[in-house]
Amino acid sequence: MPQKATFYHAGCSVCLDAERHLATALDPSRFAVEIVHLGTDRARIAEAEAAGVASVPALVIGGVPLHINFGAALTDVKGAA
């Protein structure tokens, strides 16, 4: 069974680039990747925080948040209308 991986992003150009190049490149036989756009799915911001996400884009695998590149601080995403 593939390991769960969650890719959190906010829709910025850095995030979308990371999604295209990293999140979709993971081997689907090894990782079940869920892509979460925090700009449109704001209810999941608390989940991202609880997983240790401090900025997006970030990929959480095995409970470990991997911050890929700085697109936006999660505090900025929370404050966005």
VOGU-3710 file (C-alpha; in Angstrom, 3 decimals, decimal comma):
1> mpqkatfyha> 0,000/0,000/0,000  1,415/3,415/-0,929  2,502/5,803/1,806  0,401/8,952/2,161  1,999/12,211/1,040  0,193/15,536/1,287  1,297/18,492/-0,814  0,067/21,809/0,606  0,141/24,974/-1,468  -1,592/28,316/-1,833
11> gcsvcldaer> -1,786/28,692/-5,590  1,140/31,074/-6,044  3,520/30,595/-8,968  6,194/29,021/-6,733  3,612/26,569/-5,386  2,238/25,635/-8,786  5,740/25,109/-10,139  6,571/22,819/-7,211  3,330/20,905/-7,772  4,125/20,378/-11,458
21> hlataldpsr> 7,712/19,334/-10,855  7,694/17,547/-7,519  4,309/16,396/-6,292  3,361/14,842/-9,612  6,805/13,244/-10,004  6,449/10,942/-7,003  6,055/7,269/-7,864  2,339/6,472/-7,408  3,168/2,878/-6,490  5,088/4,237/-3,470
31> faveivhlgt> 3,163/7,408/-2,584  -0,530/8,310/-2,554  -0,246/12,060/-3,104  -3,049/14,366/-2,067  -2,771/17,954/-3,280  -4,355/20,532/-0,984  -4,813/24,120/-2,197  -5,078/26,086/1,050  -6,305/29,162/-0,786  -9,492/27,383/-1,811
41> drariaeaea> -9,677/24,781/0,990  -9,124/27,108/3,940  -10,664/24,631/6,390  -7,482/22,546/6,057  -5,080/25,275/7,203  -5,276/24,012/10,808  -4,438/20,507/9,546  -1,372/21,853/7,748  -0,281/23,713/10,893  -0,729/20,579/12,994
51> agvasvpalv> 1,453/18,693/10,491  4,243/21,241/11,047  3,827/23,205/7,831  5,262/26,717/8,319  5,281/27,833/4,684  4,006/26,654/1,356  4,688/24,820/-0,819  5,323/21,934/1,535  5,135/18,178/1,194  4,326/16,087/4,272
61> iggvplhinf> 5,486/12,471/4,079  5,399/10,138/7,054  4,536/13,004/9,379  7,593/15,003/8,323  6,988/18,396/6,683  9,385/19,113/3,827  9,429/22,801/2,929  10,291/22,908/-0,749  10,745/26,566/-1,579  9,383/29,716/-0,014
71> gaaltdvkga> 6,154/30,803/-1,675  4,239/32,143/1,335  4,332/31,834/5,104  1,377/29,905/6,472  0,567/32,927/8,671  0,130/34,952/5,452  -2,127/32,271/3,969  -4,233/32,327/7,152  -4,560/36,096/6,957  -5,592/36,151/3,278
81> a> -9,241/36,854/2,658
//
